[in-house]
């Protein structure tokens, strides 16, 4: 199934300057699975700036269809066809 993924707040630099991707994942894919898929197939550099363990690092907001993922079971949320998953870094240098 197709899922749309977006990166902003500087995260696009870790994904070869891609701000949007459409990925094809299995029907039972969770956000946790999607994060692992993105790391393995699309993350180009500095994984430590995107991930901590098997989740996103603190300071990265995850929205599913404009709703905070924490309101949708967090990493255990099962993505649906045509979901729009947005990763936004709130961490910035000064």
KEKE-3310 file (N, C-alpha, C; in steps of 0.2 Angstrom, whole numbers, plus 5000, padded with zeros to 4 digits):
npx = (5004:5002:5010:5012:5026:5033:5047:5054:5060:5074:5076:5075:5088:5095:5089:5094:5090:5076:5060:5048:5041:5034:5030:5030:5022:5019:5003:5001:5009:5017:5020:5032:5038:5038:5048:5059:5060:5062:5074:5083:5081:5080:5087:5101:5112:5120:5111:5109:5104:5091:5086:5084:5088:5075:5066:5060:5071:5071:5063:5059:5044:5030:5018:5002:4992:4990:4989:4995:5006:5006:4993:4988:4991:5005:5021:5015:5005:4995:4998:4988:4981:4987:4989:4997:5012:5021:5037:5045:5058:5062:5073:5086:5101:5111)
npy = (4994:5011:5025:5042:5051:5065:5076:5089:5104:5103:5089:5084:5085:5074:5064:5065:5077:5076:5081:5075:5059:5044:5029:5011:5000:4985:4980:4978:4987:4996:5013:5012:5001:5008:5018:5011:5005:5017:5021:5010:5011:5024:5034:5044:5049:5052:5044:5045:5057:5056:5045:5036:5022:5012:5021:5038:5051:5061:5077:5076:5078:5069:5067:5061:5062:5075:5074:5072:5058:5052:5053:5043:5030:5030:5023:5011:5013:5008:5010:5017:5015:5028:5037:5051:5054:5064:5070:5081:5091:5098:5103:5115:5123:5136)
npz = (5000:4997:5005:5010:5014:5023:5026:5036:5044:5043:5042:5030:5024:5028:5021:5008:5003:5000:5002:5001:5000:4992:4998:4997:5007:5017:5022:5036:5042:5055:5062:5068:5061:5048:5051:5053:5040:5032:5037:5033:5019:5014:5022:5021:5028:5044:5054:5068:5070:5067:5072:5088:5096:5091:5087:5083:5087:5102:5101:5088:5079:5075:5064:5059:5046:5050:5063:5079:5082:5095:5099:5092:5096:5095:5091:5088:5080:5066:5049:5036:5020:5009:5020:5027:5033:5043:5047:5058:5062:5078:5082:5082:5077:5084)
capx = (5000:5006:5010:5016:5030:5036:5052:5055:5064:5081:5077:5076:5095:5097:5086:5096:5086:5070:5055:5042:5042:5029:5033:5025:5023:5014:4997:5001:5015:5016:5025:5039:5041:5040:5054:5065:5060:5065:5082:5086:5080:5081:5091:5107:5117:5119:5105:5109:5100:5084:5084:5086:5085:5071:5061:5064:5075:5067:5063:5056:5037:5028:5011:4999:4986:4990:4987:5001:5006:5005:4986:4986:4995:5012:5024:5011:4999:4996:4997:4983:4983:4986:4991:5002:5016:5026:5042:5047:5063:5061:5080:5090:5107:5111)
capy = (5000:5018:5030:5048:5053:5071:5078:5096:5106:5100:5082:5082:5085:5067:5060:5067:5083:5074:5083:5071:5052:5040:5022:5006:4996:4980:4982:4978:4991:5001:5018:5009:4998:5013:5022:5006:5005:5023:5021:5006:5012:5031:5038:5044:5051:5054:5041:5047:5064:5054:5039:5034:5016:5010:5026:5044:5054:5066:5083:5075:5078:5064:5068:5056:5066:5081:5072:5069:5051:5050:5052:5037:5024:5031:5019:5005:5015:5004:5015:5016:5017:5035:5041:5056:5054:5070:5070:5088:5092:5105:5105:5119:5126:5143)
capz = (5000:4997:5011:5009:5019:5022:5030:5037:5049:5042:5041:5023:5022:5030:5016:5001:5002:4999:5006:5001:4997:4992:4999:4996:5013:5019:5025:5043:5044:5060:5062:5070:5055:5043:5053:5051:5032:5030:5039:5028:5012:5011:5026:5018:5032:5051:5057:5075:5070:5065:5076:5094:5096:5086:5086:5081:5093:5105:5097:5081:5079:5070:5063:5054:5043:5054:5070:5083:5083:5102:5100:5088:5098:5094:5086:5086:5075:5059:5044:5032:5013:5008:5025:5026:5039:5042:5052:5058:5068:5081:5085:5077:5080:5084)
cpx = (5004:5005:5014:5020:5033:5042:5053:5059:5072:5082:5078:5083:5098:5094:5087:5092:5079:5065:5049:5044:5035:5032:5028:5027:5018:5008:4997:5007:5013:5021:5032:5042:5042:5046:5060:5066:5064:5073:5085:5086:5081:5085:5098:5113:5115:5112:5104:5105:5093:5082:5087:5084:5081:5065:5064:5066:5070:5068:5061:5048:5035:5020:5008:4993:4985:4988:4994:5001:5005:4997:4983:4989:5002:5015:5020:5005:5000:4994:4992:4984:4982:4987:4997:5006:5021:5031:5045:5052:5062:5068:5084:5096:5107:5117)
cpy = (5006:5022:5036:5049:5060:5072:5086:5098:5104:5093:5080:5082:5078:5062:5063:5073:5082:5077:5079:5064:5049:5033:5017:5001:4990:4983:4982:4983:4996:5007:5016:5005:5003:5017:5017:5005:5011:5023:5016:5008:5019:5036:5038:5046:5052:5051:5043:5054:5062:5049:5039:5027:5014:5015:5032:5047:5059:5073:5082:5074:5073:5065:5063:5060:5072:5080:5069:5062:5049:5049:5046:5031:5024:5027:5013:5007:5011:5009:5012:5018:5025:5040:5046:5057:5059:5069:5077:5088:5098:5107:5109:5122:5133:5147)
cpz = (5000:5003:5009:5015:5018:5027:5030:5043:5049:5041:5034:5020:5024:5025:5009:4999:4999:5004:5006:4997:4997:4993:4999:5002:5013:5022:5033:5046:5049:5058:5063:5064:5049:5045:5051:5043:5030:5031:5034:5021:5009:5015:5023:5022:5039:5054:5064:5076:5069:5070:5083:5096:5090:5084:5084:5088:5096:5101:5090:5082:5074:5070:5057:5052:5048:5061:5074:5084:5090:5103:5096:5090:5096:5089:5084:5081:5068:5054:5039:5025:5012:5014:5023:5032:5038:5048:5052:5064:5071:5084:5080:5081:5080:5083)
residu = (UNK:UNK:UNK:UNK:UNK:UNK:UNK:UNK:UNK:UNK:UNK:UNK:UNK:UNK:UNK:UNK:UNK:UNK:UNK:UNK:UNK:UNK:UNK:UNK:UNK:UNK:UNK:UNK:UNK:UNK:UNK:UNK:UNK:UNK:UNK:UNK:UNK:UNK:UNK:UNK:UNK:UNK:UNK:UNK:UNK:UNK:UNK:UNK:UNK:UNK:UNK:UNK:UNK:UNK:UNK:UNK:UNK:UNK:UNK:UNK:UNK:UNK:UNK:UNK:UNK:UNK:UNK:UNK:UNK:UNK:UNK:UNK:UNK:UNK:UNK:UNK:UNK:UNK:UNK:UNK:UNK:UNK:UNK:UNK:UNK:UNK:UNK:UNK:UNK:UNK:UNK:UNK:UNK:UNK)
# end
